[in-house]
Amino acid sequence: WYSFGVPGGVTCVMDRQTGSYGCNGALPGAPGGANVVTGWAGGPPGFGHADGPMYGATADPLPLPPNTRMSFRTVSCGTDGVVTSCINTVDQSGFVISPTGSYAF
């Protein structure tokens, strides 16, 4: 896994084997109060609930610096220090985590 921290104490990962990606933690304004959002190389991401840290094996990841991004295969995730987003170029789907709301597209 590639893992990194983003604003708000959220942990994000990219799985090097499956191509899946996602974030876990406090997701402001996420649908249904979700605390996890995941996607994969073959379809749009979705929101869900996890009882504990979904990416526990990646505890205390290094933060992704503001105005940078990390990419693996067809997925890129980045943050400006406030808003975090990930996009999959296969189908132009992804998600946004923002203090004003979190959503998938």
C-alpha positions in Angstrom: 0.0 0.0 0.0 0.9 3.6 -0.5 -0.5 5.6 2.4 -0.6 9.2 3.4 -2.4 11.5 5.8 -4.5 14.5 4.7 -6.1 17.4 6.7 -8.6 16.4 9.4 -6.8 13.3 10.5 -7.9 11.3 7.5 -5.8 8.4 6.2 -5.8 7.6 2.5 -4.3 4.7 0.7 -3.7 3.3 -2.8 -3.4 -0.5 -3.0 -0.5 -1.5 -5.3 -2.0 -5.0 -6.0 -5.6 -4.3 -6.7 -5.6 -0.6 -7.8 -8.2 0.2 -5.2 -8.0 3.5 -3.3 -9.8 5.3 -0.5 -9.8 7.3 2.7 -10.9 6.7 6.2 -11.6 9.1 9.1 -13.9 12.0 9.7 -15.3 12.9 6.3 -17.2 16.2 6.7 -20.7 16.1 5.3 -20.3 12.6 3.8 -23.5 10.8 2.8 -25.2 9.1 5.8 -22.3 10.2 8.1 -19.9 7.8 6.4 -16.4 7.5 7.6 -14.8 5.7 4.7 -14.8 6.2 0.9 -13.3 3.7 -1.5 -13.0 3.2 -5.2 -11.3 0.8 -7.6 -10.0 0.9 -11.2 -13.2 -0.4 -12.6 -15.9 1.8 -11.2 -17.0 4.8 -9.2 -16.2 5.2 -5.5 -18.7 4.8 -2.7 -19.2 5.8 0.9 -19.6 3.5 3.8 -19.0 2.9 7.5 -16.2 1.1 9.3 -16.3 0.3 13.1 -12.6 1.0 13.4 -9.7 2.3 11.3 -10.2 0.6 8.0 -6.5 1.2 7.1 -5.1 0.3 10.5 -2.0 -1.2 9.0 -1.1 2.3 7.9 -1.4 4.0 11.3 0.3 7.4 11.5 1.0 7.9 7.8 3.2 10.7 6.7 1.2 13.7 5.6 0.8 14.6 2.0 2.2 18.2 1.8 -0.2 20.9 0.6 -0.4 21.5 -3.1 1.0 18.1 -3.9 -0.4 14.8 -5.2 0.4 11.1 -5.2 -0.3 8.9 -8.2 -0.3 5.2 -8.9 -1.5 3.6 -12.1 -4.7 5.4 -13.1 -5.4 7.1 -9.7 -4.2 10.5 -8.4 -4.9 12.0 -5.0 -4.0 15.4 -3.9 -4.6 18.1 -1.4 -4.2 21.9 -1.2 -4.0 21.6 2.6 -7.8 22.0 3.0 -9.6 20.0 0.3 -8.5 16.5 -0.7 -9.6 14.7 -3.9 -8.8 11.5 -5.7 -9.6 10.8 -9.4 -9.4 7.7 -11.5 -8.6 8.5 -15.1 -10.1 5.3 -16.4 -13.6 6.6 -16.0 -13.1 10.1 -14.6 -14.7 9.1 -11.3 -13.4 10.1 -7.9 -14.3 11.8 -4.6 -13.7 15.1 -2.8 -13.2 15.5 1.0 -13.8 19.1 2.0 -14.7 21.0 5.2 -18.0 22.0 3.5 -18.9 18.5 2.4 -17.6 15.3 0.9 -19.0 13.7 -2.2 -18.2 11.2 -5.1 -18.4 12.0 -8.8 
